[in-house]
Amino acid sequence: MIRLAVYFVLSMGSSLILTPVCRIAAHRFGFIATPQQDRWHKRPTALFGGVAIVATAVVFGLAIRPVGALWQLLVCGAAIAAFGFVDDWLSLKASTKLIAQIAVASLLLFFGYRLQWTTSMIGDAMLTLFWIVGITNAFNLLDNMDGLCAGTVLIAGAFLLLVFVNGGAAAAPPAIYLAVLLGATAGFLVYNFSPASIFMGDTGSLFLGLNVAALTLVASPETMGRSGLLTVVAAPVLPLLIPIVDTTLVTALRLLSGRHPSQGGPDHMSHRLVAVGLSERRAVATLWALAAAGGLVSVQLHQSATGGGLIAALTFVLAIVIFAVYLARIRVYSEGDLKALEGKAFTPLVANFMYKRRVAEVLLDLCLIPLAYYTAYRLRFEGPLYAANYRYFIQSLPVVLAAQLLALFIAGGYRGAWQYFGMMDAVVFTKGVVLGTGAAVIAIFLLYRFESYSQSVFIIDAALLVLLLSASRGSFRLIGEFLLRRTAGGRRCVIYGTTGASMATIREAFGADAPLKIVGYVDDDPRRRHMRVAGYPVVGGFSELLDLLARDEVDSVVLNVHPIDAERLQQINVACKDHGVDLLALDVRLTPFTATS
């Protein structure tokens, strides 16, 4: 451990010194990334950052006195970095970059870097190529916002290093080289935080992606057999799930929107988070946090390849998929882009990504129902008892799955809209689950006479399934509220009155795309003080509203109470005019409709 720390600190110090030198050289030789329509940065920025990372990693890697696999990785890393440097200089075609990545991945495969997930040598070879090329390209695409790629490499690499340490390989050359790689990246990240003064370019992103992909193949050699598949997959995949999902999401949406996958644009997960109102730093921090969460889940699964670890891993993956679907619905293309795509083979997917959402819901439930049932068995039986009852779980799973899906369909569970999920929708799901559980119990009784089956499992399963179904359907509202409350800018709004229109109605009135930051509610009823309404605090009464206006902490006031005292209304109106605050009234009263001929 001490040796790992020493190499990390030394390489970080070297990178801290070398990065500004590279920045000066980039400005002197005109190696600058200029702002473009399909790129995110808004000012000219130096591009030599990747050289600092590569030089530091290679020099300290050689100092380790590498043998065998590490020598080969250094050679392949230097080769992909050299190609990345040429790409930064000449802007090569996407097909050329892909060929180079495949060539280097093939070289690693020749040197013995290989997944061992199947009994087929050809199958393992193809999976290895896809893994190396996919992860390398994923980090290349993830380098789309200040600090995002470097920070994700640090997080994923830290959990990968933990795998080395837990496996007793802390003193092995690959572990020490990984510490060097993380130190070089950390030193660069100091200058790459928003607003970045230097970029890593393809030189750095391809180099880091290739190294992370290759090191995952040697992180835990003793578990590379099929018996350790879950452990082997968890360590690299879960911490790297953000770049993997980002690449998949961007590629799919560009194809379905009539764009070429290699066509750049502000349509990554990070850009979509900024589009809903987060600052760049908060968007990057959100993705870092998700990557760290994936790492923690991978550690849990690495320690317990069955039971709680598996449940946590499946839940996390489903949560990330739902999060990606939510981000896919956010408009990021301009109106001009959308008009240019009209009439092509695929219509833009931005506005109606879930136009086949019913199929997606059924597929989601095909995962949620077994997850709830498996968790129920795990909670009901522990240790040897679970192993003894496992065959009953397998026998009854198809019955439970069919019964719950049919019951949810009959109860109307597939008729709602996720963004408008409410309590009555939860009631519908509860009815469907109760009906499905009853049908499953009756079917199992008729088929197996309940021999050795635990009836309490079905009660636990029903409660968990209602929770999972409600959480998944309410996820869009939960994610939206979470992001909106962390919006850096946006219109600061206080709502006067708690008994009028709902929060959803008020947001709809401002416009779905309008950045809005709810300060809270104001209510004259002293019994409502210090309460929460729709998740927002009641900040006080009339006097507190005037104080907010006087301190310029509000951009708009929404009158949500009928009727309102005329004198108070006049005072609010004068205070709003004095401080340049909009005073708005939302009228949600019903009026008789008179038909005209």
N, C-alpha and C positions, 0 to 999 in steps of 0.2 A: 504493500500500500504506500509506503514512504517513497519507493522508487517511482511509482505512478504519479504521486504528487509532485516530486522533483521535476520529472519530465514535463508535466503539465505546466508548472510555473515557468520553467525555462523557455519552453516553446511559446507560451503566452507573452513573456517578456520580449522574446525575439520578434514576434509578430507585432507587438505594440511599437517597436522601433522601426521595423521594416515597412509597415503599412503607410505611415506618412511619407517615407522616402519614395515609395512607389507612387503615392499621390502627386508628389512634386514632379517625378519623372513623367507621369501621365500628362500633366498640364504642360510640361516643357515640350513633349513630343506630339501633342495634340491628340492623345489617346483618350478622348472624351466621349461620353454618351450624351448626345444632344436630345432634347425633348422631341417626341414624335407623337402622332395621333394615336398610334396603337401601343404607346408606352405610358407608364403611370407618372414618372418623375417629371417635374415642371421646370427644372433648371439644369444646365450642363454640369455633369458630374464625372469625376475621374473614374477610369475603368481598370486600373492596374491592381486592384485589391486582391484578385485571385492569385496574382504572382506572389504576393507576400505569404498567402496561405500555403501555396505549393512549395515555395522555396524553404519555408520553415519546416514543413512536414517532411520533405525529402531529406534535408540536411540532418535533422534530428533522427529521422528514420534510419539513415546510414550510420549514425552514431550508435545505434542500438546493436550494431553488428548483426544485421538480419541474416537469416539462413532460410533456405527453402522457399516456403510460401510467401514470406514477407518480402524477399527480394523480388519475387515475381509480381507482387502487388505494387511495389514501388515502380517497377518498370512500366506496368500497365497504367498506373496512375499518372506517371510522367507523360506517357503517350497521349492519354485522353486530355491532359492539361495542355499539352502542346497544340493539339487539335483545337481545343477551346480558345486558345490564344489566337490562332489563325482565324477562327470564326468571329471573335471579337473585332479583329482587324478588317476582315473582308466581308463579313455577313454572308456566310455560306447558305446554300439551300437546305431546307429541312430534311430532304431525302439524303443529302450528303452527310449531314450530322447523324442521321439514323444509321447509315452504312458504317460510319466510323465507330459508333457505339456498339454495333453488332460485332464488328471486327475485334475490338478490344475485349468484349465479353467472351467471344470465342477463344481468344488467347488465354483468358483466365480459366475457361473451361478446359483447355488443353493442359494448363498447368495443374489441374486437379481441383479447382474450386467447383464444388458440385453439391447440389441438393440431393438428399437421399430419402425422398418422400415416397417413392414407389419401388416396385420390384423390377421395373423396366429401366434399363440403362438409357435407352433412347428417350423415354419419358422424362427421366431426371435431367438429362442433358437439355432438352427443350425447355423444361421448367426453369432451369438455371439461367439459360439465355434470356428468357422472358423476365425473370426476376432482376437480373443485373441491368438489362437495358431499361426495364420499366422504372426501377428505383432511380437510376441515373437520370433518366428523362424527367421523372417526377420532381427531383430537386432542381433541375434546370428550369422547369416551369414554375416552381415555387418561388424562385428568385424574382418576385414581381412587386415587392414592397420593402421598404427599408427595414432591415433586420430580420425579416421573416425566415429566409432560408438559413442563415447562419444560426439564428436562435433555435430553429427546429433541429438542426444538426446537433447542436449542443445538448438539447433535451433527449433526443433519440440516442445519441452517443453515450450519454451518461447512464441510461438504463442498459444499454448494450455492455458498457464497461462493468456494470453491476453483475451481469451474467457471467463475465469472465471471472470476477472476484468470487462469486458464489460457487463457480465451478472449480475453484482452486487453481485458476490459471492466471492469477494476477501478475506473476513474474514472467509469463510467456511473452515473447516478442510481439505477437499481435495485440495483446492488451496494452503493452507499453506504447506501441505505435498509435493505438487509438487514443491514449492519453495525450500524446504529442499532437495528434490531429485536432483534438478538442481544444488544446491550448492555443494552437495556431488560429483556430476559428474564433475563440474568445477574444484574442488580441485584435483581430480584424473587426469583430462586432462592436468594439468600443467606438470605432469611427463610422460604423454602418447604421447606428441607431438613427431614427428619424429626428431631424433631417440629416440624411447621410451625406458625408463629404467624399465618399468613395464607394464604388460598387465592386463586387467580386467578378462580375461578368461570367461568361461561359467558361472561362479558364478555371474559376473557383467552383462554380456550381456543378460542372461535370466532374471535376476532380473529387469533390466531397461526395457527390452522389455515388460515384463508382466505388469509392473507398467504403462508404457505409454499407452498400449492397454486398461487397465482397467480404467485409468483416463479419457480417451476420452469418455467413456460411461457415465460419470457423470459430464462432463464439462459444459453442458448446459441442465439441466433436463427439463426446460420449453419448449424446442424446440424439445424434443425427439419424438413427435408425427409425423404422416405422413405429416402434414402441414409444418413441419420444416425440411423435409428430406434433401434438398439441403444444408441448413445451418449446420445440424448435420454432414453430410458426409464431407463437405468441410473442417471443422476445423481439423479433424484427418487425412484425406486421403491425401490432397495436401502437407502438410509438410512432411508426411511419404511416399510420392510417390517414393523417391529415394530408400529406403530399400525395398519397395514393388516391384518396377520394377527390382531391382538388384536380388532379390530372384527369381522372375519369369523368368528373363533372364537366370540366371545360371542354374536353374532347367530344363528349356526347352532345352537349348543348350547341357547340359550333357546327357539328355535323347536321343536327336536326334543325338548325337555324339557317342552313344553306351556306355555311362558311367552311373554309378549309381549316382543319385542326391546327395547322402551323401558323395560321393568321393570328397575329397578336391582337391584344385588346384588353381593356379593363373589365374582364368578365370572370376573374378568378374569385375564390371564396373571400379573400381579403378585400377585393374591390366591392363585392356585394355587401360586405359588412359596413364599409364606408358609405355605400349608397343608402343604407337605412339610417345613417346619422352618426355612426361612431367615428371618432378621430382615427387617424392612421395608427397611432400608438395603441389605442384600445383595440382596434381590429387585430393588430399583430399579437397583442397580449392575449386576446381571446383564443386565437389559434394556438399560441404557445401553451395556454392552459389546457386545451383539449389534447394536445400532443402529450403533455405531462400526465394527464389523466389516463391516456392510453398506456403510457409507460407504467403507471402504478397498477393498472389492471393486469398488464403483462407480468409484472412481478408476482402478483397474487396467483395468477394462473401457473407461473413457473414453479411456485412453491406448492400449489395444489392443482394438478392437471385435471382433476375432476371436482365435482361438487361446487363449492362457492366460487372458485376461480373460473370455472366454465360458465356459470350463470352470469357472473360479472362481465366476462368477455362478450358473451352473446348480447347482453343488454347494452353494453357500450357500443358495439358495432351497429345495432339497430338504432340507437340514439343518434349516432353520427350520420347514418343514412337519412333519417328523418330531418336532421339539421341541414343536410345537403339539399334535400328536396325543398325545404323552406327557402334556402338561399337561391335555388334555381328559379323561384317565382319572382324574384326581385328584378325589376327592369334596369338593365345596364346599357342596352344599346340605344342610340339616339333615334329620333323619328326618321332622320335621313337614312340611317342604316336599315331600318325596318322597311321603308318604302323601296329601297334598292333590292331587297330580298323578295318582294312580292312577285308571285308568278313562278317561283322556282319550285323544284321538286318537293322540298320540304318547307312548310310555312314556319315562321318564327315561333319558337317555343316559349318565349319569355312570358307572355300573358296567360297562356293556358297549358303550363307544363303538365298539369294533372288532368288533361282532358280524358284520359283513360284511368282516372283515379280509382274507380271501383275495382278494376283488376289489381291495381297496386294495393288497395286495402285488403283484398282477399289474400294476396301473397304475403302481406305483412302479418295477417292473422294466422297464416300457415306457420309462421315463426313464433308468434306470441302464445298461441294455444299450447304447443309442445313445451315452450319455455316455462309457462305457468305450471303445467302438469309435472314437469321434471322437478321444478323448484319445490312443489308441494311434496313430492316423494322425498326429496332431500331434507326438507324440514321435518317431515314425519318420521323418517328412519335415518339413523346415523350408523356409520361404521359397518360392521358385519350385517346389521339388520337391513341396510339398503341393498347390499349384495344379494341377500336372501330374497328380497322382494323385487329385484330388478326385472325378473322375467314377467311378473305381473304388470309392471309398468309398460313393458314392450307389448304384451298381449292386449292391453286395454287402450293404448295410445291411439290406434286407428279409430276405435269406437268413439273415444272422447273427441278426437279431431273432427270427425264427420258430424257428430251430434252438435257440437258447438257452432260449427260453420252454418249448418242448416238452421239452427235456432236463431243465430244472429241475423240471418237473411229474413226469416219469418218475422222476427221482432222489429225489423226496420233499421237494423244497425248500419246498413249500407246506403242510407238515404240522406245522411247529414253532410254538412260542409265543415271541414276541419277549422277553418278560420272563424266560424261562428259557433263553435262548440260551447254548450252550456249545460246547466244542471239537468235539464229535461233529457238531453242526449245521454247523460250518464245514467239516468233512470231507464232509458231504452236498453242500454247495454246491460244493465243489471237484470232486467227482465229476460233478455236473450240468454245471458249466462245461466240464470236460474233454470230456465227452460231446457237449455242444453245439458246442464248438469243432471237434471232429473231424467232426461232421455237417456243419457249415458249410463246412469245408475240402473235404470230399468233394463237396458240392453245387456249390460254386463251381468245382471242377475239372471236374465233368461239364458245367456250364453254359458256362464260359468258358475251360476248359483252362488256367487260371491264367496267362493271357496278361497280362503286366505287373503281376500282383498280387504284393505282398510277403508272403511267408510269415511273416516275423518279426513283422508287425503282429498276427497272430493269437496269437502267444505273449504279446506285451505286453498285448493285449486280454484274454486269459484271466486273467493275473495281476491286472490292474486290476479286472476284473469280480468275481473272488473277493474282493478287498479291499472293493469297494463293497457287495457283497451281505452280507458278514460284518459290515461296519461298520453298515449300515442295520438289520440284524436284531439286532445287539448294542447298538444305540443306546439302547434303553430301560434296559438294565442300566448302560450307561456314564453316561447322564444321571442315573439314580437315585443311582449312587455319587458322582458329581460333586456333586450337590445335598446328599446326606447328609453328605458330608465338610465342607460349608460351613454346616451347620446351626448356628445361633447357640445354641440351647438343646438340649433333648433329654437323654436318659438317657446318662450317660457310662459306657461299659462296657469292661472289660478281660477278655480271654479267656485262661484258664490252660490251655495245651496247644494244640498246632498239628496234632495228628494225629487228632483225633476228628471231630466233626460239621463240615460245611462252613459257610461264612459264610452261605450262603443259608438253610440249615436253622436257624441261630441267629437270623437276622432273622425268619424265619417264626414261630419260637417266641415272639418278643416281640410279634408282631402286625404286619401290613403297614402299619398307620396309626400305629404307635407311633414317636415321634421318638427316634432312637437315634444316639448319637455314639460310634463305636468308637475307643477310645484306642489299642488295639493288642493284640498277643499277648504272653503271658509263657510262657517255655519253659525247663525246667531243662537242656536239652541245650545245652552251650556252642557247639556247631557251628552252632546256629540263631540265635545272637546277631547282631544287625544285619542280619538277612535281612528279606524282605518275604513275607508269606503272604496270598494273596487281595488283594494291594494294600495291606495294612496292615503296619506295622513290628513286629518282635519287640523289645519295649522292654527286655527283660532276663529275669532268672530270678526265683526265689522271693524273694530279698532286695529286688529292685526292686519286686515286687508289694507287699510290706509297706511300702515307702517311699511308693508311690502311695496306699495306704490311709492312712498317717500324715499325708500332706499334703492329704487330703480332695480328691483329684483324680479319684475314681472314685465312681460311684453304684451300680454292680453288678459282681459278679465271676461269670463263667460258668466252671464247671469242665468242661473239654473234654478231660479225660484220664482213662483207666481202665486199671488201678486207680491210686489216689493214696495216697501215704504217709500213714498215720493221724496221725502226729505233725504233719506239715505241714498236713494238713487241719484239725486242731484249732487250730493257730496262726492259720490263715486265718480260721476261724470266729470266734475270739475277737477278732481285729483288725476283722473286719467288724461285729461287734456293738458294739464300742467306738466305731466311727465311723459307725454307722447305715447301713451298706452292705449291700445285698442279696447273699446268697450263693446262687447258683443252679447246679443241675446238670442238664444236658441228657442224657437217656437215649435213645439211638438204637439200642439193641440189639434184635435180632429175637427174639421169643419164640414158641414153638409155639402154634398156634391150636387150641382145643378147642371143637368144636361142641356146643351145648346144645339139647336137644329142647324 
